[in-house]
Amino acid sequence: MIRTLAAFIFACVAVIYLQSIAPAKTADTKLLQHAQLAGDSIDPSLRLNRRQRGEVVMLADNRRMKDSYVNYQLDRYYANEKSYIYYWRDSLKNLATATAQGVDFKHYFVNSYLVGIHPFSVENKWLPLYVLSKRKAYQLDNEQYGVADMWQNSAQAYQLPRGDCEDHAIALADWLISEGIDARVVVGKYKDGGHAWVVANQNEQMYILEATDKRAGKSWNHYPLASLSQNYYPQYMFNREYFWENTSTPMTKDYLGEHWKKRSKYNNSRSSNSD
């Protein structure tokens, strides 16, 4: 009798639980379907790496550098080592900008990977993180492409089903920027390994956002304040236009302080009609 009653109670609890989660699953399914349709409507030309062509102006000495110069130098001196991130310094030896290899095997300035996607407008600003965490799987570049490092631009990253940390971060930061949020991609280390993440200024608080965390929640309360974060060691950060160098300790938790020096400004040439 007791066993029968216990089984009955367990069955009732299971039914109530399943009924309670069913609406959430239905809402998630509809959201991801909407996200897929939004991805299909993104301008296909944004996925073309040639749309990323441009130049940076180094703010310390007004020196201009084009990505054509970068690729010439790499082809000439480092043809077999192009799958790494390269750092470029101004005349004062400051870290002024960085370039990374795109899926077309050419190097572009890191800012250029934020191509300006806006899949759809959101009322709740946590939604881009939640969507990306659900629709994009994590996979290392050497597993997917067979090279050490290969960056997807934000349109590619939104559309392609797999990518590593910088691909997630690039898509997330770009979408948040389109929503009017001050969001930046940060590159450095997490614990002992290289990593990329997003910092976002929301309600006068800086948050660290990890789209690679597949447990993403639906409220800013789920995300760590940058000031309370552990094991993040930022080296530089960028948005669509500017590149900042961290001149303080690598253990800094302050992403708005004066130790973040603005080193360069990126200008996109939008030469989409050239090869």
C-alpha positions in Angstrom: 0.0 0.0 0.0 2.8 2.4 1.0 4.7 1.6 -2.2 1.6 2.1 -4.3 0.9 5.5 -2.7 4.6 6.6 -3.2 4.5 5.6 -6.8 1.3 7.5 -7.3 2.7 10.6 -5.7 5.9 10.4 -7.7 3.9 10.0 -10.9 1.8 13.1 -10.0 4.9 15.1 -9.3 6.4 14.1 -12.6 3.3 15.1 -14.5 3.3 18.5 -12.8 7.0 19.0 -13.5 6.6 18.1 -17.2 3.6 20.4 -17.5 5.6 23.2 -15.9 8.6 22.9 -18.2 6.5 22.4 -21.4 5.7 26.1 -21.9 9.4 27.0 -21.5 10.5 24.4 -24.0 7.8 25.7 -26.5 9.0 29.3 -26.0 12.6 28.2 -26.5 11.7 26.4 -29.7 9.8 29.4 -31.1 12.7 31.7 -30.1 15.3 29.6 -31.9 13.1 29.3 -34.9 12.8 33.1 -35.0 16.6 33.3 -34.6 17.1 31.0 -37.5 14.8 33.0 -39.7 16.6 36.2 -38.6 19.9 34.6 -39.6 18.6 33.7 -43.0 17.6 37.4 -43.5 21.1 38.8 -42.7 22.7 40.5 -45.7 24.7 37.6 -47.3 27.4 40.1 -48.4 28.3 40.6 -44.7 29.7 37.1 -44.7 32.2 38.0 -47.4 35.6 38.7 -45.8 36.4 41.2 -48.5 33.8 43.5 -46.8 36.2 43.7 -43.9 39.0 45.5 -45.8 40.1 48.7 -44.2 42.9 50.5 -42.3 43.7 51.6 -38.8 45.0 55.0 -37.7 47.5 54.6 -34.8 46.6 57.4 -32.4 50.0 58.0 -31.0 51.7 58.9 -34.3 48.9 59.1 -36.8 50.4 56.3 -38.7 48.1 54.5 -41.1 48.2 50.8 -41.8 46.1 49.0 -44.4 45.3 45.3 -44.3 46.8 44.9 -47.7 50.2 45.9 -46.1 49.6 43.4 -43.3 49.0 40.6 -45.8 52.0 41.5 -47.9 54.3 41.4 -44.9 52.8 38.1 -43.6 53.0 36.5 -47.1 56.6 37.6 -47.4 58.0 36.7 -44.0 55.5 34.4 -42.3 53.7 32.5 -45.0 53.7 29.3 -43.0 52.6 30.9 -39.8 49.6 33.0 -40.7 47.1 31.1 -38.5 48.2 33.1 -35.5 47.1 36.5 -34.2 49.7 39.2 -35.0 50.2 42.3 -33.0 51.3 45.6 -34.5 52.9 48.4 -32.6 53.2 52.2 -33.1 56.4 54.2 -33.2 56.3 54.3 -29.3 56.2 50.5 -29.1 52.6 50.6 -27.8 50.4 47.6 -28.8 48.3 49.5 -31.4 46.2 46.9 -33.1 46.0 43.2 -33.9 45.1 41.1 -37.0 43.7 37.6 -37.3 43.2 35.2 -40.1 39.7 34.9 -41.5 38.1 31.9 -43.1 39.5 33.1 -46.5 43.0 32.7 -45.0 43.7 36.4 -45.2 44.4 38.7 -42.2 42.1 41.5 -41.2 42.1 43.9 -38.3 40.2 42.6 -35.3 37.7 45.4 -35.3 36.6 44.4 -38.8 35.2 41.2 -37.6 32.3 43.1 -36.1 30.5 43.7 -39.4 27.3 45.2 -38.0 24.8 42.4 -37.6 21.4 43.0 -36.0 19.5 39.7 -36.3 16.4 41.1 -34.6 15.6 43.7 -32.0 15.2 42.6 -28.4 13.4 44.2 -25.4 15.4 42.2 -22.9 19.1 42.7 -23.5 20.1 39.3 -22.2 18.4 37.6 -25.2 21.4 37.8 -27.7 23.6 35.9 -25.2 20.9 33.3 -24.6 20.2 32.8 -28.3 23.9 32.4 -29.2 24.5 30.0 -26.3 21.7 27.8 -27.6 22.3 27.9 -31.4 26.1 27.7 -31.6 28.2 24.8 -30.4 31.7 25.2 -29.1 34.6 23.8 -31.2 38.2 24.6 -31.4 39.7 26.0 -34.6 42.2 23.2 -34.9 39.4 20.7 -34.8 37.1 22.6 -37.3 39.7 24.1 -39.6 42.9 22.3 -38.9 44.8 25.5 -38.0 45.7 27.2 -34.8 43.5 30.2 -35.1 40.8 31.2 -37.7 38.2 33.9 -36.9 34.7 34.1 -38.1 33.2 37.5 -38.6 30.0 38.2 -36.8 27.7 37.4 -39.7 29.6 34.1 -40.3 29.6 33.4 -36.5 25.9 33.9 -36.2 25.2 31.6 -39.2 27.7 28.8 -38.7 26.8 26.1 -36.2 30.2 25.8 -34.6 33.0 28.1 -33.4 35.4 28.8 -30.5 35.5 31.5 -27.9 36.3 34.5 -30.2 33.6 33.5 -32.7 31.0 33.5 -29.9 32.3 36.7 -28.5 32.4 38.5 -31.8 28.8 37.6 -32.7 27.5 38.6 -29.2 29.3 41.9 -29.0 28.3 43.0 -32.4 24.6 42.2 -31.8 24.7 44.0 -28.4 26.3 47.1 -30.1 23.4 47.1 -32.5 21.1 47.2 -29.5 22.8 50.3 -28.3 24.9 48.7 -25.5 28.5 49.6 -25.0 29.9 46.1 -25.6 33.5 45.1 -26.4 35.4 41.9 -27.2 38.2 41.3 -24.8 41.2 39.0 -25.6 43.6 37.7 -23.0 43.7 34.6 -20.8 41.2 32.8 -18.6 43.2 30.8 -16.0 46.1 29.5 -18.0 44.7 29.4 -21.5 44.0 32.0 -24.2 40.5 33.2 -24.3 38.1 35.9 -25.6 35.0 37.2 -23.9 32.6 40.1 -23.9 32.3 43.0 -21.4 29.1 45.0 -21.5 28.1 48.2 -19.7 24.5 47.8 -18.5 22.8 50.1 -16.0 26.2 51.6 -15.2 27.6 48.2 -14.3 30.2 46.2 -16.3 29.4 42.6 -16.8 31.4 39.7 -18.2 29.4 37.7 -20.8 30.3 34.2 -21.9 28.4 32.9 -24.9 30.5 29.7 -24.7 28.7 29.0 -21.4 25.7 26.9 -22.5 24.0 27.5 -19.2 23.3 31.1 -20.0 20.4 32.6 -18.0 17.7 35.0 -18.9 18.5 37.9 -16.6 21.5 40.2 -16.0 21.4 38.8 -12.5 22.8 35.6 -13.9 26.0 37.2 -15.1 29.1 38.1 -13.1 30.0 41.7 -12.5 33.4 42.3 -13.9 34.5 43.7 -10.6 33.8 40.3 -9.0 35.2 38.1 -11.7 38.0 35.6 -11.1 40.8 34.2 -13.3 40.3 36.7 -16.2 43.5 38.4 -17.5 42.6 40.9 -20.2 45.3 42.1 -22.7 43.3 44.2 -25.1 39.8 44.9 -26.2 38.0 46.3 -29.2 34.7 47.3 -30.6 33.7 48.2 -34.2 35.8 51.4 -34.1 38.5 51.4 -31.4 41.3 49.2 -30.0 42.3 49.5 -26.3 45.5 48.2 -24.6 45.6 47.2 -21.0 48.6 49.0 -19.5 47.9 47.9 -15.9 48.3 44.5 -14.2 46.9 41.6 -16.2 44.7 40.8 -13.2 42.7 44.0 -13.6 38.9 43.8 -13.1 38.3 47.4 -14.1 37.4 47.7 -17.8 36.8 51.4 -17.9 39.8 52.8 -16.0 42.5 55.1 -17.4 44.9 52.1 -17.7 42.9 51.2 -20.8 44.7 53.2 -23.5 42.9 53.8 -26.8 45.6 53.0 -29.3 44.0 53.0 -32.8 40.9 53.7 -34.8 39.6 51.4 -37.5 38.1 52.6 -40.8 36.4 50.2 -43.1 36.8 50.7 -46.8 33.7 48.7 -47.7 35.4 47.7 -51.0 32.9 45.0 -51.6 33.2 45.2 -55.3 36.9 44.4 -55.5 38.6 41.0 -55.3 
